[in-house]
Amino acid sequence: MKPLLNRPQIYTDESVEGYMYRLAQANHREVSELELKYPTLNSEERDQFLVNLINLSRQNFSDANLLYNYRINRLTLPQWKENLYTRFCPKCLDKSAYHRIMWCLTHHTYCVTHLVYLVDCCPRCDTKTTIIDTVKGVCRCEYRLSLSNTESIDIESGFLTNEGEFKLVQSPFLMLKLTPTEQIKAIQRLLYCLLTKTSLEKLELSRKEIDLLAYGYYSDIKMLHFYLNFVRDLLKDWPS
């Protein structure tokens, strides 16, 4: 593949998926016109996809920029691949309109830079935000997403590092036995069991909400943030 004329620089925290839309936009094209075949759960397809994108953009990409890798571990938001759904930080978009990869991860409930809850819907029309919306900076209803209201988190409730990495639960047993990814999945699984198999919270969940909870997703991001902290505290006392 020949390199495109306009080749914007990729940001260190930008998703490859979002960059594709910026690359197409910079060259007045649709993403489909780039002729890039997004990989299924196949490592050879992934490698070829990255090679083709590198040839087009002359940018260097790492696996850390590719949502594909988080999808394998079931850490991405439901339907991000089918419908490109994402969360976003209005303050980040106000600074620069591009898609941060962390916005599509279920356990990222807040922005590690601005310490505010992430948003997942347009406040004007209430439609789910997509990766394309964040690249454009506006919703399909033309509302500027950077104008969305924000709410600060309690700093003590933060469970992500300044770089967006998951803070390991300080339990001797868990730290020795489980990787960060395994800890996240364990927390999500325990949360699912507590909310669907016990009377801890009397939530009236639909079948769809229960299925999504199995992937670590709950629509109320403030409550999800609270529950994730609650389960982390339980695991801190896990017997060694």
C-alpha positions as CSV (number, residue, x, y, z in Angstrom):
1,M,0.0,0.0,0.0
2,K,1.2,3.5,-0.9
3,P,1.3,6.1,1.9
4,L,-1.4,8.6,2.0
5,L,-0.7,12.3,1.4
6,N,-1.8,13.5,4.8
7,R,-0.5,11.5,7.7
8,P,-1.4,12.9,11.1
9,Q,0.7,11.9,14.0
10,I,-0.8,9.3,16.3
11,Y,-1.1,10.2,20.0
12,T,0.5,7.9,22.6
13,D,-2.9,7.2,24.2
14,E,-4.9,7.1,21.0
15,S,-6.7,4.0,19.8
16,V,-5.8,2.6,16.4
17,E,-9.5,2.3,15.7
18,G,-9.9,6.1,16.3
19,Y,-6.8,6.9,14.4
20,M,-8.2,5.2,11.3
21,Y,-11.0,7.8,11.3
22,R,-8.7,10.7,11.8
23,L,-6.5,9.4,9.0
24,A,-9.4,9.0,6.6
25,Q,-10.8,12.5,7.6
26,A,-7.4,14.1,7.0
27,N,-7.4,12.7,3.4
28,H,-11.1,13.5,2.7
29,R,-12.1,9.8,2.6
30,E,-14.3,7.3,4.3
31,V,-12.6,4.6,6.4
32,S,-13.9,2.0,3.9
33,E,-11.9,3.6,1.2
34,L,-8.7,2.9,3.1
35,E,-9.2,-0.8,2.3
36,L,-8.1,-1.9,5.7
37,K,-9.5,-5.3,6.9
38,Y,-10.0,-5.1,10.6
39,P,-8.8,-8.4,12.2
40,T,-11.1,-11.0,13.7
41,L,-9.6,-12.9,16.7
42,N,-6.7,-14.0,14.6
43,S,-3.1,-12.9,15.3
44,E,-2.0,-13.2,11.7
45,E,-4.9,-10.9,10.6
46,R,-4.0,-8.5,13.3
47,D,-0.3,-8.3,12.2
48,Q,-1.3,-7.8,8.6
49,F,-3.7,-5.1,9.5
50,L,-1.0,-3.2,11.4
51,V,1.4,-3.6,8.5
52,N,-1.1,-2.2,6.1
53,L,-1.9,0.7,8.4
54,I,1.7,1.5,9.0
55,N,2.3,1.6,5.2
56,L,-0.6,4.0,4.7
57,S,0.3,6.3,7.6
58,R,4.0,5.9,8.1
59,Q,3.3,5.8,11.9
60,N,4.5,3.3,14.4
61,F,1.8,1.5,16.3
62,S,2.1,-0.7,19.3
63,D,-0.3,-3.4,20.6
64,A,-1.2,-1.1,23.4
65,N,-3.0,1.1,20.9
66,L,-5.1,-1.7,19.5
67,L,-8.5,-2.4,21.1
68,Y,-8.4,-5.8,19.5
69,N,-6.0,-7.0,22.3
70,Y,-8.3,-5.9,25.1
71,R,-11.3,-7.5,23.3
72,I,-9.5,-10.9,23.5
73,N,-9.6,-10.5,27.3
74,R,-13.2,-9.3,27.3
75,L,-12.2,-5.9,28.8
76,T,-13.9,-3.7,26.1
77,L,-17.3,-2.1,26.3
78,P,-20.1,-4.2,24.9
79,Q,-20.8,-3.5,21.2
80,W,-17.8,-1.2,20.7
81,K,-16.8,-3.2,17.7
82,E,-20.3,-3.5,16.1
83,N,-21.5,0.0,16.9
84,L,-18.2,1.8,17.9
85,Y,-19.7,2.8,21.2
86,T,-17.4,4.6,23.6
87,R,-17.2,6.7,26.7
88,F,-15.4,10.0,26.7
89,C,-14.0,12.8,28.9
90,P,-15.4,16.2,27.8
91,K,-12.4,18.0,29.2
92,C,-10.0,15.8,27.2
93,L,-12.1,16.5,24.0
94,D,-11.9,20.2,24.8
95,K,-8.1,19.9,24.6
96,S,-7.9,17.7,21.5
97,A,-10.5,15.7,19.6
98,Y,-9.3,12.2,19.2
99,H,-10.3,8.8,20.7
100,R,-8.4,7.7,23.8
101,I,-8.1,3.9,23.9
102,M,-8.9,3.8,27.7
103,W,-12.4,5.1,27.0
104,C,-13.5,1.8,25.5
105,L,-12.4,-0.3,28.5
106,T,-15.2,-1.4,30.9
107,H,-13.2,-0.7,34.1
108,H,-12.2,2.8,33.1
109,T,-15.1,4.7,34.8
110,Y,-13.2,8.0,35.1
111,C,-10.6,10.1,33.4
112,V,-7.2,9.7,35.1
113,T,-6.1,13.2,33.9
114,H,-9.1,15.3,35.0
115,L,-10.5,12.9,37.7
116,V,-14.1,13.2,36.4
117,Y,-16.5,10.4,35.5
118,L,-16.6,9.5,31.9
119,V,-19.7,10.2,29.8
120,D,-21.2,7.8,27.3
121,C,-24.2,9.7,25.9
122,C,-24.9,13.0,24.2
123,P,-26.6,15.2,26.8
124,R,-28.7,16.8,24.1
125,C,-30.2,13.8,22.2
126,D,-29.2,11.0,24.7
127,T,-27.8,8.8,22.0
128,K,-24.8,6.6,22.7
129,T,-21.5,8.2,21.8
130,T,-19.3,6.6,19.1
131,I,-15.6,6.6,18.4
132,I,-16.4,8.7,15.2
133,D,-18.2,11.3,17.4
134,T,-15.2,11.7,19.6
135,V,-12.9,12.2,16.5
136,K,-15.2,14.8,15.1
137,G,-15.8,16.3,18.6
138,V,-19.5,16.5,17.9
139,C,-22.5,14.2,18.2
140,R,-24.6,13.4,15.2
141,C,-27.1,16.0,16.5
142,E,-24.3,18.5,16.1
143,Y,-23.9,19.0,19.9
144,R,-20.3,19.8,20.8
145,L,-19.3,17.0,23.2
146,S,-16.7,19.0,25.1
147,L,-19.6,21.1,26.5
148,S,-21.0,18.1,28.3
149,N,-21.3,18.5,32.1
150,T,-18.7,16.7,34.2
151,E,-18.7,15.4,37.8
152,S,-15.5,14.9,39.9
153,I,-14.8,11.6,41.5
154,D,-13.7,11.2,45.1
155,I,-9.9,11.1,44.7
156,E,-9.6,8.3,47.4
157,S,-11.9,6.1,45.2
158,G,-9.5,6.1,42.3
159,F,-8.2,2.6,41.3
160,L,-6.2,3.6,38.2
161,T,-2.6,5.0,38.0
162,N,-1.9,8.3,36.4
163,E,-1.0,6.3,33.3
164,G,-4.3,4.5,33.3
165,E,-3.0,1.2,34.6
166,F,-5.1,-0.9,37.0
167,K,-3.8,-0.7,40.6
168,L,-3.3,-4.2,41.9
169,V,-5.4,-5.1,44.9
170,Q,-3.0,-5.1,47.9
171,S,-3.6,-8.8,48.9
172,P,-0.6,-11.1,49.2
173,F,-2.6,-14.0,47.7
174,L,-3.9,-12.1,44.7
175,M,-0.7,-10.2,43.9
176,L,1.2,-13.5,43.8
177,K,-1.3,-15.5,41.9
178,L,-3.1,-13.1,39.5
179,T,-1.9,-10.8,36.8
180,P,-3.5,-7.3,36.6
181,T,-5.8,-8.5,33.7
182,E,-6.8,-11.5,35.8
183,Q,-7.5,-9.3,38.8
184,I,-9.8,-7.1,36.7
185,K,-11.7,-10.1,35.4
186,A,-11.9,-11.6,38.9
187,I,-13.3,-8.3,40.3
188,Q,-15.8,-8.1,37.4
189,R,-16.9,-11.7,37.9
190,L,-17.3,-11.3,41.7
191,L,-19.3,-8.1,41.0
192,Y,-21.6,-10.0,38.6
193,C,-22.2,-12.7,41.3
194,L,-22.9,-10.2,44.1
195,L,-25.4,-8.2,42.0
196,T,-27.2,-11.1,40.4
197,K,-26.9,-14.0,42.8
198,T,-27.3,-12.3,46.2
199,S,-29.5,-9.8,47.9
200,L,-26.6,-7.3,48.4
201,E,-28.4,-4.8,46.1
202,K,-32.0,-5.0,45.2
203,L,-31.5,-4.1,41.5
204,E,-34.2,-4.9,39.0
205,L,-32.1,-6.0,36.1
206,S,-33.3,-7.0,32.7
207,R,-31.9,-10.1,31.0
208,K,-29.8,-7.8,28.7
209,E,-28.4,-5.9,31.7
210,I,-27.5,-9.2,33.4
211,D,-25.7,-10.4,30.3
212,L,-23.8,-7.1,30.0
213,L,-22.9,-7.2,33.7
214,A,-21.1,-10.5,33.0
215,Y,-18.7,-8.5,30.8
216,G,-18.2,-5.9,33.6
217,Y,-20.6,-3.4,32.2
218,Y,-23.3,-1.5,34.0
219,S,-25.0,1.6,32.5
220,D,-24.8,3.8,35.6
221,I,-21.1,4.7,35.6
222,K,-21.2,6.2,39.0
223,M,-22.7,3.1,40.5
224,L,-20.3,0.9,38.6
225,H,-17.4,2.9,40.0
226,F,-18.8,2.4,43.5
227,Y,-19.3,-1.3,43.0
228,L,-15.8,-1.8,41.6
229,N,-14.4,-0.2,44.7
230,F,-16.6,-2.2,46.9
231,V,-15.4,-5.5,45.4
232,R,-11.8,-4.3,45.6
233,D,-12.2,-3.7,49.3
234,L,-13.6,-7.2,49.7
235,L,-10.6,-8.7,47.9
236,K,-8.2,-6.8,50.0
237,D,-9.2,-9.1,52.9
238,W,-8.9,-12.2,50.8
239,P,-7.2,-14.9,52.9
240,S,-3.6,-15.6,52.1
